[in-house]
């Protein structure tokens, strides 16, 4: 009896620490996932504020990038100054023709507002990432960082020929959408449960 009981005691003592390590590791993993989710949510909210602020400043002339007298509601154009001053790149003349056009103003402002609201609420992040990437790509082409000189020969003052903040913003938008960053501190989960969104994953 003693010989048979002794292995059982040793087996039990071996299994007990394994069980403890498994049960204690699960909460740690869940806690880490939660921290990552809220870190992504923080980045999402900051990006949302970037787009919303740009919309508010251009729409109402808050006195930062846009003086009050040149605001959209005062009759100013959100695109005229930027696109009209493009002085480099393969689309220079095209951007000049777009500057101040009503359709360009409306698309630009609705894009800023829509992307900003989507990021802030945590919904439709895939659409926001697509629209934001297109917007950032056009702005990148307008500034054309690969050029060392402007069309008039002046230095372009480009700090990096390829990766500037437009590329970084676009990459962040794609990562936020891929990570479903609207689920934490946002309306991503209830949004995903809507029938129209559940049947069309591109709305997620």
N, C-alpha and C positions, 0 to 999 in steps of 0.2 A: 504493500500500500504506500509506503513511503517513497518507493522508487517511482511509482506511477504519479503520485501527487506532485513531486518536485518539478518535472517538466512543465506541468500546467502553470505552476507559479511563475516559472521563468518566461513562458510564452505570454502570460498576462502582463508581466512587467515590460516586455518588449513592445507590445501593441499599444499600451496605454500612452506613452509619449507621442507615438505616431498620430493617434487620434486627437491628442491635444493640439499638436502642431497644425493639423488640418483645420480644426475648428477655430483656432486663433488667426490663421492666415486669411480666412474668408472675409472677416470684417475689415482687415487691413486693405485687401484688394478693393472692396466696395468703397472704402473711404477714399482711396486713391482715385478711383473712377469718378467719385463725386467731386473731388477737388479739381480734376482735369475738366470736368463738365462746366464747373463754375468759372474756371479760368478762361475757357473758350467763350462762355457767355459774357464775361467782362470785355474781352476783345471785340465781340459782336456789338455790344452796346457802345463802345468807344467808336467803332467804325460807323455805326448808325448816327452818332452825334456829328461825325465829320460831314456826312452827307446832308443831314438835317440843318446843320449850321450854315453850310454853303447855300442851301435853299433859302433859309430865312434871311441871311445877309443880303443876298441878291434880290429877293422879293421885296423886302421892306427897308433896305438901306440902313443897316444897323451901325454904319459908320466905321466899319473895319475895312474890308476889301471894297465895299460899295458905299459911297456917300449917299446920304438920304435923298438928295436931289436926283440921283441917277438910278434909283431903285426901279424894279419892274412895275410896281403899282403906280409909280410917278411917271411912267412912260418911257423909262430907260430900257435898254436891251441887255439881257444877261450875257449874250454871246458877242455883241459887236466889238467890245474892247479887246477881248481875248483873241477871237478869230481874226479881227481886223489887223492885229499887230503880228500875226505869224510872219516870220521873216526867214524861214528856212524849211527845207524838206521837200519831198516830192508832191505834196498836196497844198503847197503855199497858195497858189491861185484859186484852188477849189475852196479852201477855207475862207479866203477873202470874199468869194461869191456867197458863201453861207452866212457871213457875219451880219447880224441884225435882222435876218429873215424871220418872219413870224413863226414858221414851222420849226426853225432851229431853236428859237427861244422856248417854244412850248415843249418840244421834245427834251431839251436840256433840263428845264425846270421840273417837268413831270418825272424825268429820270432821277434827279436828285431827291425829290420828295418821295417817290415810290421806293427807291432803294433804302433811303433813310428810315422810312416807316417799317419796311419789311425787316430790316436788321434790328430795329428797336423792339419790335413785337416778337421777332423770332419766327416769322412765317414766310412762306414762299422764298426761302433762301436760295433755291436753285435758280429761280427767275431773277432774283436780285443779283446773284453771282454772274449770270449771263449778261444782264443789262449793264452791270458795273464794269465787267471786263471789256465790253464793247466801248463804253464811255472812256475808260482809262486808256484803251488802245488808241482811240482817236486823239486824246489829249497828248499821248506820248508821240504820235506822229506829228502833231502840231508843234511840239517843242523840238522834235527830232534830235535827241541826244547824241547820235553818232556823228553829227556834224561838228567840226572844230570851228567853223566860221559861218556866219550868217550870209545871206545872199548879197549883202552889201560889202562883205569882206571883214566886217567886225568880228571879234572873237565871240563865239557862242556861249562861253563860260559854262559849258557842259561839264559836270563833275564826274559823270560815268557814261560811257558811250552806249550802254545797253540797259543796265538795271537802275532805274530811278524810282521815285516814290509811286509813280503810276503803276509800274510793274509789281511793286510790293503790295499795293492796295488790291490789285486784281488777284494776286496769289492768295492773299488773306481771305478775300471773298469766296474763292473756290474752296479753300480749306474749311471755312465756316459751313458752307453748304454740305460738303462731304462728311463733316463730322456731326451733322444735325445739331448745330450749336444753339438752335432755338428751343431745345427740349428743357434746358435748365434756365431758370429766370426768364422764361418766355412762354409764348403760346404755341410752341411747336407741336406738343403732344395733342392737344385738342384740335389743332389745325389739321394734323395728319389723320385724325379720326373722321373728319368730314367726308361724306360719301364722294363728293366731287374730287377731293384731293386723294382719297384712297384709291379711286379708279384711275387717276392720272398722276403717276409718281413724279412727273416733271414739275407739278405744282408744289411738291413737298419743300 
